[in-house]
Amino acid sequence: MIPNETKDFDLRQEVSVVYQRSRARLANMPKPLFLLLLMTSAYVAAQDRTVDPTWLRRYVPQLNDSKVSMSSATCHFKPIFGEGDKDTRILRSVSRFGEVTVEARGSCEGVPYDREEEIYFVLQGTGSLRYADGDNPLRANDFTYLAPGVKHGLANNSDQPLRVLVMGFRIPSRVALSPAPQHPRIVGMDDVKEEPVQGHPTSVLYKLLLGPRNGKRDAIDDAYVVTSLFWMDFAAGGTNFPHHHETAEEIYLVVDGEGEMVAGSGTDGIEARFPAKAGDAYYFRPNCTVGFYNQNKAGAKAHILAVRSVIPLSPEED
């Protein structure tokens, strides 16, 4: 087909005339009105811009299931942070933090992650961890580390639901990976000693569950990115003191009890407090103020499961 050059020329001429007329109108516009127009346009653009939050809150009982790679007809994943959640963009090292429910006699799809490590923490029930070609029994309060590259999944051989907290973390490409262990280490949290941690108030006792490969203080020290998975036991009126981590993300899950969560800076520039109860989960970006104050009432207890992971420092990461 031969293009209509005359029609195309007429169209360009028409656009040119409109453009020239628009420029003429702007040139003849009174200067104050012209400046007001520019300011109004900038204000509208600023209003439309989305600002990333420094922390996120989710109330787990109100969250809906989302289909992910491990999902099946009998395995349901409830995203809290990361995969399946709407605010995945601001997370740096955390790939997923969610709750898996495996129905009675059900199972999940097996999944391998080449550049991710995972932690499973059993919240309720009994079942088994399918790791490589073996089955490993799980019970409530068990936790385990899952190295990258190994296919793994969950199965429930009981008549009651199995609930597991699944935590995944990205491993930067510059980190050299060691061969994955042939068998996973599964530890019962009830077997981990509760103790104070130096530099922290004695009103909080800790169970140090999992840490880095060069560590020696945790029950399991195998992680590449995770710097600490820990359990906090708050006495009445207890606090871990508000603090921040410049190069790490952190997540708190309130398991039981009530108190006030510190998330970000308040009007004093130090801390902002929010009512917190069982089922509340908070994600804290690097350098965000984080902490918890338990109720100052006789017999008031609170327990929080927390995980911290280091973020990539290079802006050219991956």
N, C-alpha and C positions, 0 to 999 in steps of 0.2 A: 504494500500500500504506500502511495506517495504522500508524504506529510503535507498538510495545508500550511505552506509557509506564510501566506498572506494572513490567514486567521491567527497564526501564532504571533506574527508581528503586531497585529492589532491588539492582541491580549497584552503583550509586553508594553505597548504604548499606553493602554488603559491603566495598567498597574503603575506605570511611571508617573502618569498624570495625577493619580490618587496620592501617590507618595509625595510628589512635589507640593500638592495642595495641603497635605497634612503638615509638611515642614513649614509652609508659609503660615498656617494657622498658629503653630507653636511659636514661630518667630514674632508674630504680632501679638501674642498673648501677654498681658501685663505680668511683669516679673514676679510679684508676690503670688499671683494665682498659679504661675508656672511652678514655683518652688513648692506651693501647697500640694499641687498635683504629684510632684515627685515624692514628697514626704508621705502622702497618703498611699501611694503605690508601695513604698518601702515598708510601711506599717502593715499593710495587708499581707505582704510576703512574709514578714516576720511572724505574724499570727499563724500562718499556715505551716511554719517550720516545726518539726517534732523534736523535742529535747529528750535525750536519753536519760532515764532515771538512774540515780546512784544506788538504789536498792529496789528490790521487788518483794511483795508479800503475796502469799497464796494461802487460802484456807482449804486444806486438803479434802475434807468431807464434801465440799461443794464443787469439786472439780469433776469434769467429765472424762470418759475414756477416749483415747485416741489410738488409731491403728498405727503400729510401728513394725519394724522388721521381726520382732520376737512375738508379735500378736498371733493368736489362733482363735478358733471357735471357743476354746475353753481357757484362754490366757488373755487377760485384759490389762492394758497399760494405761495408767492415769498419770499424765505428765504434770509435773509440778514446776520444774524449770528445765530449759533446754528443749530437746527433741519433743515435738508435739505441742509445745507452748507457743504463744503468740510473740513472746519477747526474746526469741533465741539470738537475735542480732547482737545484743550487748554482752553476751557471755563469751569469754575468751578461752578458758581451758575446760570449762564444764560442757560436755556434750549432751548429757541427760541426767536428770534427777527426778525419778518418778516411782510410783507404787504399782507393783504388779500383783494382780490377784489371779491365782490359778484355781479353777473350779475343782471340786472333788473328782478324783480320777482323771484329771485333765493334764495337759502339758503345753509348753510353749515351743515355738519354733527355735531350733538351734541357730545361733548367730556367731560369726567370727568377726573381730575388728582388728585390722592389721596395725593401725596406729592409735589404738585406744586401750586404756586399762579400765577395768570395772571393779566395783565393790558391791557385793550383795550383803544385805542385812535382813535377817528374817524377823518380821514383825509379829507374825501369828501363824500357828499351825506347824505341820511337819510335811516333809517332802524329800526330794532328792535333787542334787545338782548334777546335771549331765555334763561332764567335762571330758573332752576328747571322746574316748570310747568307754568311759567308766561312769558309774552312778555312785554318788556320794551322799549319805544321809544328811538331812538338815532338820533342825528343830528351832523353836522360837528363841530369839536372842543370839543365834549363831551368826557369824560374819565370815566372809572369805574374800580373798583377792583373786581376780581373774586377769591373767597376763594377756597382752595383745597377741593375736594370731591363733588363739585356740578356740575352736568351736565349742560353745557351751549353751546350756538351756536349763529350764526348770521342769520338774514333773511332780505331780501330787498323787501319791498312792493311798491317800486317806479319804475318809468320808466328810472331811471338813475343809473349808477354803484354806489356801496357803497364801499369805500376804508377805511380799518381799520388797524392800526398798532397794532400788537399782540405781547406782551412781556410776556415770561414765565420764572419762576425762581424756582429752586429746593429748597425744604425745607429739611434740614438735619433730619435724623431719631430721633435724640436726642431732637428735638424741639417738645414740647407738643402742639397739635392743639386744638383750641377752636371750639365749634360748629359753623358751617357756618351760616351767617345771612339768614333769609328767603327771603329777598329781597335785590338786589344790590343797592348801592348808585351810582347814575349817576350825575356827575357835569359838567356843561358847563365851559370850560376854560375862556370864556369871562366874567364869573361871579366872577373869582378869581382876587383878587387885585394884581397889579403889584407894586413891592417894591424893594428897595435896601436890600442887606443882609449884616449884620455886618461882618467886616473883608474883604469884597470884594470891588473892585472899584465901584464907583457910575456911571461909564460909562456903566454899565450893570444893568438892572432891571430884577427881577425874579418874576415868578409866581410859588409858591410852591404848587404843585398839589397833591402829594401823598407821604406818609412817613410811618414810623414804628408804631406799635401798641401802643408803649409807648410815641409817639410824640403828640404834641398839636399845631404845627404851620402850618400843611398842610391842604388842603381842605378835604382830606381823609387820616386818619391815622389808617390803618388796616393791614399793611403788616408785614410778618414775616421776610423776607429776604431783600426786597427792602428798602433801607434807604432814597431814594429820587427820585421822578420823578418831573422834573422842566423844566420850559420854560425860556429861556434867550433872552432878548431883548437888542441887542448891539447898542449903539450910534455910530456915525462916529468916527473912531479911538479908539473905546472901546475895552477892553480886560477883561477877568476874571482872568488874571495873570496865567501863567503856575504853576501847582502844581501836587501833586500825592497823592494817597490813598493807604496806605500799606496793607489794608485788604479788599479792595473792587474792583470790576470790574465796568467799566463805559462805556456807549455808548452814542455817540453824533450823532444826525441826523440833518444835515443842512436843514432847511425847506425853507428858502429863504435868498438871499444875497450872498456875496462873501467875502473872506478874507483869512487868513492863519491859518491852523490848526497846533497846536503843538502836536507832537506825538513822544515820546521818547526823548533821549538826542542827541544833535548835537555835533559838534567838540569841543564846549566849555564845554561839559558834562552837560549842563543845558537844552537846548531845541533844537529841530529840527522842522523847519516850512515847511509846504506843502500847495500849493494852494488848496483852498476849495471852493466849490460852492453848490448851492441847489441840493439835491439828494445825496450828499456825506454822508456816514455813517462810523463812526470810532468806533472800539472796543478797549478798553485799558485794558490790564492786570493789576493786582495789582502792585503798585509801579512804574507804567509807568508814565512819565511826560505827562500831558494833559493840553490843554488850547486853546484859540482862540483869534485871533487879527482881528478885523473888518477893512475894508478899511478906510483910513483916508482921506475921500473925503466928501465934503459938501452933506448932505442928504443921505449918505450911511447908510442903515440899514441892519441888519442881525438877524435872529432868529434861535435858536437851541433848539430842544427838547432833553433832556438828562435824563438818568436813571442810578442810581447807586445801586449796590446790594452787600451785604457783602458776603465774601467767607467763606467756612468751615475752621476753624483754626486747627482742629485735622487731622494729617496725616492718621489716621485710620477711617476717616469719611465713614460711610455706607460700 
